[in-house]
Amino acid sequence: MSRCAALLTGIFLLTGSLVHAHAEDDPDRPTPSQAYIDMVGSLSAQGDFAFNLSLRPAPERWKLLKARYNTPQLLFRDIVAHHSSLETEFPESVSFDERNLRIRTRMNLLGYARNLGEGEWLVDLDLEDGQAVQQFGRKDEEEGTTLVWVVGQANAEVALEMTIGVQLPKEATDIRVEEREGVFRYHLERAPGEGKPRLQTALRVKPRILTGAYKAYGLAEAAPDQWLAKAIIKNTGPSVIRQLRVRFQIPGFADWGLWTKFPEVVPGQTVVAPYHPVLDAKVAQLQSKTPANILYEYAYEDVDGTVHQDSDGARATLLGGHEFYFSNYQAGEYVPGDFYETMTQNADLLAAWVSREDPAVDQFAAMANRLAGGAQSSLDPNAARLTLHAIYELWVRNNFVYVTSAGVRDRTLSFDPKLVQNIKYPRDVIRDKAGTCIDTAILYSSMAASLGLDPYLLLVPGHCLPVFRLPAKRGQSEDEREWLAIESTGIRGGLGEGYRSWEEVQAFGQKLLLAVHSGQMPGKLVDVKQLWAYGVTGPELPDLPADILERWKLSEGSGPVLTAGDGSQAQGQEGGDEDEGSAAPSILGRWKGQQVHHLPAGRLVAPASLAIGRTEQGQLVWEGVAVATVNGVGRLRTEAAGTVAVQGRAFVFSIVRSITRNLDTGQSEQGEPGTVTLQLDGQRLVGRDTSEGYAVDFIFEKE
């Protein structure tokens, strides 16, 4: 993507990420919101597009956007600094228009129109899949022709309408428009001029290179934002230059690349030559940071046909093959505490660490499949859950352990996204029987993919966990497929201290996934298989002996083969469909009862109500209210909500959000996440919780 569409798409993604983060339901189908973008301006004779930009998000997203970008310039910073095929002058002023709920600025895209030579110019809006021209208008006036497109883009996240108005130079003639494609051409006669040519050049280089994802840098079409360098060249002389060509190399790591060619550059025109290197595979073998020179050279002809040449370069750092960083910003550049700036810029490149074809991983995954009794995980959601359970059980039987990333000072985080991470390949986690949250999430994803499942990586502040899209059940559409998130760090060397059961790691994973989709926590979902299809894959790893798992002392263990009754049901579902007698439907509906708190000072009875339902994706969810009067404190009302996990005849209620309000003073307090296990006792739903240091009995009857 490039030029206009790149800018629009960049802003759309920023807006869409806010919408996605506050979705109420399935990750693929959040509630759509309507947003508008207007770009209206004029083309200069040099091909630059100066325009007024107005961004109007959905009204319900306005406060969220303002909260995230308290300095409005930050909304455009990533677009300005990190796109390959255009250069954008940073807007001098950006304002929040509170009255009209708009963000307004003025920008200038350098080299927006392509000079094809001999007076021919081309502009391509670069409409993407899903974008369609809804209206087109043309107005011919004395000061120039104006072309206007209204482009629509609708998906599950946002319904976006873009109005793009471009006034051509007054002298432009022979204007030809392909309305539906968003392309137009025009002729602009220009005298060649006289005098000595002059060029103003600049080289922009990303200071760090992720060698473990080296293939992604060469994907100019699929990953245009993963450029490594770009040359920005402006003709500051009085005459036209012709046949400008630019190429790059990294001595020792990438040969001279293909020439990027510009048939003609008129006085005042700016062109941008991006560098998407084809790096040598040996870069992935680097063990530590290695300095490298990025060189470029260019040549051109002046009006007399004389060839001029020059070259320049800059220094960058090749990271070791296992090293990874999340943000292109250096320390002090990013917004403190902003999840999107510190953790999402390079997150998609994590897919390169998820091994796609590694015999060692495939063999280990086959062990898990045997442990699951040969379940057909790619065909049935229950078989998929059983297989994912078997993977976790295999780790437990082989004494895998979770380790914290180095350099973490905040113990609430599993890793610090501001630091360079050292990430293992899945085979290394298997060999060491140990890994961080990222390592274990990547291994889980690789093993599951080997068995035909669709893996994702979910990033939340300071943490990573694997998420899987389960196969469709009978009668389900693709959009209705269920999601299962797993907290992969529950391993503690067998059943050692801190070990978390399969039921617990499901419940915690689902809690985080729901927190992201309900807007309580920012998150980024990495679609591993989609990125593989784009070409974001890892390096070729050395061959290992066929008996490597035996040498590493790995086995299926001495326990029995797992079955569907071993806690492998989805969160909120029994093993079968509702019409096959699952337990879940019997708890659906409204319940009324009480919570009895056995306090040291005596019993406190709180009337309570409970509502249990099921989302379209099959997830059981609940909401509850309890009211109590506490002497010396006042009347307290507690509202809570979360998900339900079915474990045989028991139900684990995960508390995702909870707030207690003092109805007398108006004060409120957020509660801590947790779980409460209830079970059916005849027609009652009952249970006891002792996590607060005293017993609380729950007694409910169906309304």
C-alpha positions in Angstrom: 0.0 0.0 0.0 1.3 3.5 -0.6 0.6 7.2 -0.6 -3.0 8.2 0.1 -4.3 4.8 1.0 -1.4 4.3 3.3 -2.2 7.4 5.3 -5.9 6.6 5.4 -5.2 3.0 6.4 -2.8 4.1 9.1 -5.4 6.3 10.7 -8.0 3.7 10.2 -6.0 1.1 12.1 -5.4 3.6 14.9 -9.1 4.2 15.1 -9.9 0.5 14.5 -7.6 -0.6 17.3 -9.6 1.4 19.7 -12.8 -0.1 18.5 -11.3 -3.6 18.6 -10.1 -3.1 22.1 -13.6 -2.3 23.2 -15.4 -5.0 21.4 -18.0 -6.8 23.5 -17.9 -10.2 21.8 -15.9 -12.4 19.4 -12.4 -11.0 18.5 -13.4 -11.3 14.8 -16.7 -9.5 15.2 -16.7 -6.5 17.5 -19.6 -4.1 17.3 -19.0 -1.9 14.2 -18.8 1.8 14.7 -19.1 4.6 12.1 -16.0 6.8 11.5 -15.3 9.4 8.9 -12.1 10.8 7.3 -12.0 13.8 5.0 -8.9 14.7 3.0 -9.4 17.8 0.8 -6.5 19.7 -0.7 -4.5 20.5 -3.8 -1.7 19.0 -5.8 1.4 21.2 -6.5 3.2 21.2 -9.8 5.8 19.1 -8.1 3.4 16.3 -7.2 3.0 17.1 -3.4 -0.4 17.0 -1.9 -1.2 19.6 0.8 -4.5 19.0 2.4 -6.8 19.6 5.3 -7.5 16.4 7.2 -10.5 15.8 9.5 -11.0 12.6 11.4 -14.3 12.0 13.1 -14.5 8.7 15.0 -17.7 7.3 16.3 -19.0 9.5 19.2 -18.7 6.7 21.7 -15.0 6.4 20.8 -14.2 10.1 21.1 -13.2 10.0 24.8 -11.2 6.8 24.4 -9.2 8.3 21.5 -8.5 11.5 23.5 -7.4 9.5 26.5 -5.0 7.5 24.4 -3.6 10.4 22.5 -3.6 13.2 25.1 -1.2 15.0 22.8 -3.0 15.0 19.4 0.2 15.0 17.3 0.9 11.5 18.6 -2.0 10.3 16.5 0.0 10.9 13.3 3.5 10.2 14.6 3.7 6.6 13.6 2.3 7.3 10.1 4.8 10.1 9.5 7.8 8.2 10.9 7.4 4.7 9.8 5.8 4.3 6.3 8.1 3.3 3.5 6.9 4.7 0.2 5.9 8.2 1.2 7.3 11.0 3.2 5.0 13.1 5.2 5.9 16.4 6.8 4.9 16.3 10.4 1.9 18.5 11.0 2.6 21.7 12.8 -0.6 21.7 14.6 -3.3 19.1 15.4 -6.4 20.0 17.4 -9.3 18.3 19.0 -12.5 20.0 17.9 -14.7 19.2 20.9 -17.8 20.9 19.5 -17.9 18.7 16.3 -16.0 15.7 17.7 -13.3 15.9 15.1 -9.5 15.9 15.0 -8.3 18.5 12.5 -4.8 19.1 11.0 -3.1 20.1 7.8 -0.6 17.8 6.2 1.6 17.6 3.2 2.4 14.3 1.4 5.7 14.6 -0.5 5.7 12.9 -3.9 2.1 11.9 -3.8 1.8 12.0 -7.6 4.2 9.9 -9.6 6.1 11.5 -12.4 6.2 9.1 -15.3 8.3 11.3 -17.5 7.6 13.5 -20.5 5.0 15.5 -18.6 2.8 12.4 -17.6 1.7 12.1 -14.0 -0.1 9.4 -12.1 -2.0 9.3 -8.8 -3.3 6.0 -7.4 -5.5 6.0 -4.3 -4.4 2.4 -3.8 -7.8 1.1 -2.7 -7.4 -2.0 -0.6 -9.5 -5.1 -0.4 -12.8 -4.2 1.2 -12.7 -0.6 0.1 -15.1 0.5 -2.6 -15.8 3.8 -4.4 -19.4 4.8 -3.5 -19.5 8.2 -5.2 -17.3 10.1 -7.7 -17.5 13.7 -8.7 -15.6 16.0 -11.1 -15.6 19.8 -11.1 -13.8 21.8 -13.8 -13.1 25.4 -12.8 -10.8 28.1 -13.9 -8.4 27.6 -11.0 -8.2 23.8 -11.8 -10.1 20.6 -11.9 -11.2 19.0 -8.6 -11.8 15.2 -8.3 -13.7 13.9 -5.4 -14.1 10.3 -4.3 -16.2 8.9 -1.5 -14.8 5.5 -0.4 -16.4 3.1 1.9 -14.8 0.4 4.0 -16.9 -1.8 6.3 -15.9 -4.7 8.4 -16.6 -6.1 11.9 -14.5 -3.4 13.5 -15.6 -0.1 11.9 -17.6 1.3 9.1 -15.3 3.9 7.6 -16.3 6.5 5.0 -13.5 8.5 3.4 -13.9 11.6 1.3 -10.9 12.4 -0.8 -10.9 15.7 -2.7 -7.9 16.6 -5.0 -7.6 19.8 -6.9 -5.1 19.4 -9.8 -2.6 22.1 -10.9 -4.3 24.8 -13.0 -2.0 23.9 -15.9 -2.9 20.2 -15.9 -4.5 18.9 -19.1 -5.7 15.6 -20.6 -7.1 14.4 -17.3 -8.1 10.7 -17.4 -9.9 9.1 -14.6 -10.6 5.5 -13.7 -13.4 6.2 -11.2 -13.9 2.8 -9.7 -10.2 2.0 -9.3 -9.4 5.4 -7.8 -6.7 6.2 -10.4 -6.2 9.3 -12.5 -3.6 10.6 -14.9 -2.9 14.0 -16.2 -0.4 15.9 -18.4 1.6 18.8 -17.1 4.0 20.4 -19.5 7.3 21.4 -18.0 10.3 23.1 -19.6 13.6 21.2 -19.0 15.2 24.3 -17.6 18.9 25.2 -17.5 21.6 25.3 -15.0 23.6 23.0 -12.8 21.6 20.2 -11.1 21.4 20.0 -7.4 20.0 17.3 -5.1 19.2 17.4 -1.5 19.4 13.9 0.0 18.6 12.2 3.3 18.9 8.7 4.5 16.5 7.4 7.1 17.5 4.1 8.8 15.8 1.9 11.4 18.6 1.5 14.0 17.9 -2.1 14.9 17.3 -5.1 12.7 15.4 -8.3 13.8 17.5 -11.0 12.2 15.2 -13.7 13.5 12.5 -12.2 11.2 14.9 -11.3 8.4 12.6 -12.6 5.7 9.9 -10.0 6.6 12.1 -7.1 5.6 12.0 -8.2 1.9 8.2 -8.3 1.7 7.6 -4.9 0.2 4.0 -5.7 -0.7 2.9 -7.8 2.3 4.8 -5.8 4.9 5.4 -2.3 3.6 6.0 -0.9 7.1 9.0 -3.2 7.6 11.4 -1.2 5.5 14.9 -1.0 6.7 16.0 2.3 5.2 14.7 4.9 2.7 16.4 7.5 0.6 14.6 10.9 0.4 15.8 12.9 -2.6 14.6 16.4 -3.6 15.6 18.2 -6.8 16.6 21.7 -5.5 18.2 22.8 -8.8 16.8 24.8 -11.7 16.5 22.0 -14.2 14.9 18.6 -14.7 17.0 15.5 -13.9 16.3 12.2 -15.7 16.8 8.5 -15.1 17.4 8.8 -11.4 18.1 5.3 -9.9 18.8 4.3 -6.3 20.0 1.0 -4.8 21.2 -0.3 -1.4 23.4 -2.9 0.2 24.6 -4.1 3.6 28.1 -5.3 3.0 28.5 -8.9 4.3 24.8 -9.4 4.8 22.9 -8.2 1.7 24.2 -7.8 -1.8 23.3 -4.7 -3.9 19.6 -4.7 -4.4 17.6 -3.9 -7.5 17.5 -0.3 -8.7 14.5 1.9 -7.7 14.0 4.0 -10.8 12.4 7.5 -11.4 12.2 8.5 -15.0 12.2 12.2 -14.3 12.4 14.5 -11.3 11.3 18.1 -11.9 12.7 21.1 -9.9 11.2 21.1 -6.4 10.0 17.5 -6.6 10.7 14.9 -3.8 10.9 11.2 -4.4 11.3 8.3 -1.8 13.2 5.1 -2.5 12.5 2.5 0.2 14.9 -0.4 1.0 13.4 -3.8 1.6 16.5 -6.0 1.7 16.9 -9.6 0.8 19.1 -10.5 3.7 21.5 -13.4 3.7 20.2 -16.3 5.9 23.4 -16.2 7.9 22.1 -13.1 9.8 19.8 -15.4 11.8 22.9 -17.2 13.1 24.2 -14.1 14.9 24.3 -14.6 18.6 24.6 -11.0 19.7 24.3 -7.4 18.5 26.5 -6.8 15.4 27.1 -3.4 13.8 26.5 -3.1 10.1 26.7 -0.4 7.4 23.7 0.4 5.2 25.0 1.9 2.0 23.2 3.4 -0.9 24.2 4.9 -4.2 22.4 6.9 -6.8 22.9 8.1 -10.3 21.1 10.4 -12.7 21.4 12.4 -16.0 21.2 16.1 -16.3 19.6 18.0 -19.2 22.8 17.7 -21.2 22.9 13.9 -20.8 25.9 14.0 -18.3 25.7 11.2 -15.7 26.2 12.2 -12.1 26.8 9.6 -9.3 27.1 9.7 -5.5 26.7 7.5 -2.5 26.2 7.6 1.3 25.4 5.4 4.2 24.5 5.0 7.8 25.1 2.6 10.7 22.6 0.1 12.0 22.7 -2.8 14.5 21.9 -6.4 13.6 20.4 -8.0 16.7 21.2 -11.6 17.6 18.9 -14.3 16.0 17.0 -14.7 19.3 16.6 -11.0 20.1 13.4 -9.1 19.7 12.1 -5.6 20.4 8.5 -4.5 20.3 8.8 -0.8 19.5 10.8 1.1 16.9 11.0 4.0 19.4 14.0 4.4 21.6 13.9 5.0 25.3 12.4 8.4 26.0 10.6 8.6 22.6 7.5 6.6 23.3 4.6 7.7 25.4 5.1 6.3 29.0 2.7 3.5 29.7 1.1 3.5 26.2 0.6 -0.2 25.3 0.2 0.5 21.6 3.5 2.4 21.2 5.6 0.1 23.4 4.2 -3.3 22.4 2.4 -3.5 19.0 4.7 -2.0 16.3 6.6 -5.2 15.7 4.3 -7.6 17.4 3.3 -9.3 14.1 6.9 -10.4 13.6 6.6 -12.8 16.5 5.0 -15.1 14.0 8.5 -15.7 12.6 9.5 -17.4 15.9 6.6 -19.8 15.7 8.2 -22.7 13.9 6.2 -23.8 10.9 8.0 -27.0 9.9 10.4 -28.3 12.5 10.6 -32.1 12.8 11.5 -31.9 16.5 8.3 -29.8 17.2 6.2 -32.1 15.0 7.4 -35.2 16.9 6.7 -33.6 20.2 3.2 -32.5 19.0 2.6 -36.1 17.8 3.3 -37.2 21.4 0.6 -34.9 22.6 -1.8 -36.2 20.0 -1.2 -39.8 21.1 -1.8 -38.6 24.7 -5.1 -37.3 23.4 -5.9 -40.7 21.9 -5.3 -39.5 18.4 -8.0 -36.8 18.5 -8.9 -35.3 15.2 -8.3 -31.8 16.5 -8.7 -30.0 13.1 -12.2 -31.3 12.6 -14.0 -31.1 16.0 -13.9 -28.4 18.7 -14.0 -30.9 21.5 -11.2 -32.9 20.0 -9.3 -29.6 19.6 -9.8 -28.8 23.3 -8.7 -32.3 24.2 -5.5 -31.9 22.1 -4.7 -28.5 23.7 -5.1 -30.1 27.1 -2.8 -33.0 26.0 -0.1 -30.5 25.1 -0.2 -28.9 28.5 -0.3 -32.3 30.2 2.7 -33.4 28.2 4.6 -30.4 29.5 3.6 -31.2 33.0 4.7 -34.8 32.7 8.1 -33.7 31.4 8.6 -31.2 34.2 8.6 -28.1 32.1 8.9 -24.8 34.0 8.0 -21.2 33.5 10.8 -18.6 33.9 10.6 -14.9 34.1 12.3 -12.7 31.5 15.6 -11.2 32.6 15.6 -7.5 33.6 12.0 -7.4 34.9 11.7 -5.1 37.9 7.9 -4.8 38.0 6.8 -8.2 39.3 3.3 -7.7 37.9 4.8 -8.1 34.4 6.1 -11.2 32.7 8.5 -9.2 30.6 9.4 -5.5 30.0 8.4 -4.5 26.5 10.9 -1.6 26.6 13.8 -4.0 26.8 15.2 -6.2 24.0 13.8 -9.7 24.6 15.7 -13.0 24.1 13.1 -15.3 22.6 13.7 -19.0 22.1 12.6 -21.0 19.1 10.1 -23.8 20.0 12.8 -26.5 19.8 14.9 -24.6 22.3 12.0 -24.6 24.8 11.5 -28.3 24.3 15.3 -28.9 24.9 15.5 -26.7 28.0 12.1 -27.7 29.3 11.8 -24.0 30.3 10.6 -20.8 28.8 9.1 -17.3 29.4 5.5 -16.4 28.7 6.5 -15.6 25.1 8.5 -18.7 24.7 5.8 -21.0 26.0 3.1 -19.2 24.0 5.2 -19.7 20.9 5.8 -23.4 21.6 2.1 -23.9 22.3 1.2 -22.2 19.0 3.8 -24.2 17.0 2.6 -27.6 18.4 -1.0 -26.8 17.9 -0.4 -25.6 14.3 1.4 -28.9 13.6 -1.8 -30.7 14.6 -4.0 -28.5 12.3 -5.2 -25.9 14.7 -5.3 -22.1 14.1 -3.0 -20.3 16.6 -2.9 -16.7 17.7 -0.7 -14.8 20.1 -2.4 -12.4 22.5 -0.3 -9.6 23.8 -1.4 -7.6 26.8 0.6 -5.2 28.9 3.8 -7.1 30.0 2.4 -10.5 29.1 1.8 -13.0 26.2 -0.4 -16.0 26.0 -1.6 -18.4 23.2 -5.1 -18.2 21.8 -6.8 -20.7 19.5 -9.7 -20.6 17.1 -11.4 -23.9 17.4 -13.0 -25.8 14.5 -16.7 -25.1 13.8 -19.3 -27.3 15.5 -22.1 -28.9 13.5 -24.2 -26.1 12.1 -21.8 -23.3 13.0 -20.5 -20.8 10.5 -16.9 -19.8 10.3 -17.7 -16.6 12.1 -19.2 -18.5 15.0 -16.1 -20.6 15.8 -15.1 -20.5 19.4 -11.9 -19.0 20.9 -9.9 -20.7 23.7 -7.1 -18.8 25.5 -4.7 -20.6 27.7 -2.3 -19.2 30.4 0.7 -21.2 29.3 2.9 -20.2 32.3 1.1 -22.5 34.8 3.9 -25.1 34.5 6.2 -25.4 37.5 8.2 -28.5 37.0 5.6 -31.2 37.2 3.2 -30.7 40.1 5.6 -28.4 42.0 4.7 -25.3 44.0 2.8 -22.8 41.9 1.5 -25.4 39.4 -1.8 -24.5 37.8 -4.2 -27.1 36.7 -5.6 -27.3 33.2 -8.9 -25.9 34.4 -7.1 -23.0 36.0 -5.0 -22.1 33.0 -8.1 -22.1 30.8 -10.1 -19.9 33.2 -7.3 -17.4 33.6 -6.7 -17.3 29.8 -10.3 -16.8 29.1 -10.5 -14.0 31.7 -7.7 -12.1 30.0 -9.3 -12.6 26.6 -12.6 -11.3 27.8 -10.9 -8.4 29.6 -9.4 -7.3 26.2 -12.6 -7.7 24.3 -14.6 -5.9 26.9 -12.2 -2.9 26.9 -10.9 -3.4 30.4 -7.4 -4.1 29.1 -5.6 -3.2 25.9 -4.5 -6.1 23.7 -3.1 -7.1 20.4 -4.0 -10.4 18.6 -1.3 -11.8 16.3 -2.8 -14.1 13.6 0.1 -16.6 13.1 -1.2 -18.5 10.1 -2.2 -15.3 8.2 1.3 -13.9 8.7 2.9 -17.1 7.6 0.8 -16.8 4.4 2.2 -13.3 3.9 5.7 -14.6 4.2 6.6 -13.8 7.8 8.3 -17.0 8.6 11.4 -18.0 10.6 14.9 -19.0 9.5 15.8 -22.5 8.4 17.2 -24.2 11.5 19.9 -26.8 11.6 18.9 -30.5 11.3 18.6 -32.4 14.5 19.0 -36.2 14.9 15.9 -38.3 14.4 16.0 -39.5 18.0 16.5 -36.0 19.5 13.5 -36.2 21.8 14.8 -39.4 23.3 18.2 -37.8 23.8 16.5 -34.9 25.5 14.7 -37.4 27.7 11.2 -36.5 26.7 8.3 -39.0 26.7 4.6 -39.3 27.0 4.9 -40.2 30.7 3.3 -42.9 32.6 -0.2 -41.4 33.0 -3.3 -42.6 31.1 -4.5 -41.3 27.8 -6.7 -38.3 28.2 -10.4 -38.5 27.4 -13.1 -35.8 26.9 -14.0 -36.2 30.6 -10.6 -34.9 31.8 -11.5 -31.3 32.1 -10.9 -30.6 28.4 -14.3 -28.8 27.8 -14.3 -25.3 26.6 -14.9 -22.5 29.1 -18.6 -22.5 29.5 -19.4 -25.8 27.6 -19.8 -29.4 28.3 -18.4 -32.0 26.0 -21.4 -32.1 23.6 -23.9 -29.8 22.0 -26.9 -28.6 24.0 -29.3 -31.0 22.5 -27.1 -33.9 23.6 -27.7 -33.4 27.3 -24.9 -31.1 28.3 -25.0 -29.7 31.9 -24.6 -26.1 30.7 -28.2 -25.3 29.7 -29.5 -26.3 33.1 -27.9 -23.2 34.7 -28.9 -20.7 32.0 -31.3 -18.1 33.2 -31.9 -16.0 36.3 -31.2 -17.2 39.9 -32.1 -15.6 43.2 -30.6 -16.4 46.6 -28.1 -15.2 49.1 -24.5 -15.0 50.1 -23.8 -15.9 53.7 -20.5 -14.5 55.1 -19.2 -16.3 58.2 -17.3 -13.4 59.7 -15.4 -13.5 63.0 -18.0 -11.1 64.4 -20.9 -13.2 63.2 -23.0 -14.1 60.1 -23.7 -11.5 57.4 -26.5 -12.4 55.0 -26.5 -10.6 51.6 -29.5 -11.0 49.3 -28.1 -11.8 45.8 -29.2 -12.4 42.2 -27.4 -14.1 39.3 -28.0 -14.1 35.6 -26.3 -16.7 33.4 -26.3 -16.6 29.6 -24.4 -17.7 26.6 -22.8 -15.6 23.8 -23.3 -16.5 20.1 -19.9 -18.1 20.2 -20.9 -20.5 23.0 -19.2 -18.8 25.9 -21.1 -18.9 29.2 -21.1 -15.5 30.9 -22.7 -14.2 34.1 -23.6 -11.1 36.0 -24.5 -10.8 39.6 -25.6 -8.3 42.3 -25.5 -8.6 46.1 -26.6 -6.0 48.6 -25.7 -6.0 52.3 -25.9 -3.7 55.3 -22.8 -3.6 57.4 -22.9 -1.9 60.8 -20.7 1.2 61.0 -20.1 1.1 57.2 -23.4 1.4 55.4 -25.4 -0.3 52.7 -23.0 -2.0 50.2 -24.0 -3.0 46.7 -21.6 -5.3 44.8 -21.9 -5.8 41.0 -19.7 -8.4 39.3 -19.5 -10.2 36.0 -17.3 -12.8 34.2 -17.3 -16.2 32.5 -18.2 -19.7 33.5 -16.2 -22.8 33.0 -17.9 -26.2 33.1 -16.0 -29.0 34.9 -18.2 -32.0 34.9 -21.1 -31.1 37.2 -19.3 -28.2 38.7 -19.1 -24.6 37.4 -16.2 -22.3 37.9 -17.3 -18.6 37.9 -14.4 -16.4 36.9 -14.7 -12.9 38.2 -13.5 -10.5 35.5 -14.8 -7.3 36.9 -16.3 -6.4 40.3 -17.2 -3.1 42.0 -18.6 -2.4 45.4 -20.5 0.9 46.0 -21.4 2.3 49.4 -25.0 3.5 48.8 -24.8 5.9 51.7 -21.5 7.6 51.0 -21.3 7.2 47.2 -17.8 5.8 47.4 -16.8 2.8 45.3 -14.0 0.3 45.2 -12.8 -2.1 42.5 -12.7 -5.8 43.4 -9.9 -8.3 42.7 -10.3 -11.0 40.0 -10.9 -14.5 41.3 -12.9 -17.6 41.0 -15.8 -19.2 42.8 -16.9 -22.9 42.2 -20.6 -23.7 42.4 -22.4 -26.9 41.7 -26.0 -28.1 41.2 -27.6 -29.6 44.3 -31.0 -30.7 43.0 -32.7 -27.5 41.9 -30.2 -25.3 43.7 -26.9 -23.8 42.7 -24.6 -23.9 45.8 -21.0 -23.5 46.8 -18.5 -22.3 49.4 -15.5 -20.0 49.0 -12.8 -19.5 51.6 -10.3 -17.3 49.6 -11.0 -14.2 51.8 -9.8 -16.0 55.0 -13.4 -16.8 56.1 -16.2 -18.9 54.6 -18.8 -17.5 52.2 -21.7 -19.8 51.3 -23.6 -19.2 48.0 -27.2 -20.5 47.8 -29.3 -19.8 44.7 -32.6 -21.1 43.3 -33.9 -20.7 39.8 -36.4 -17.8 39.4 
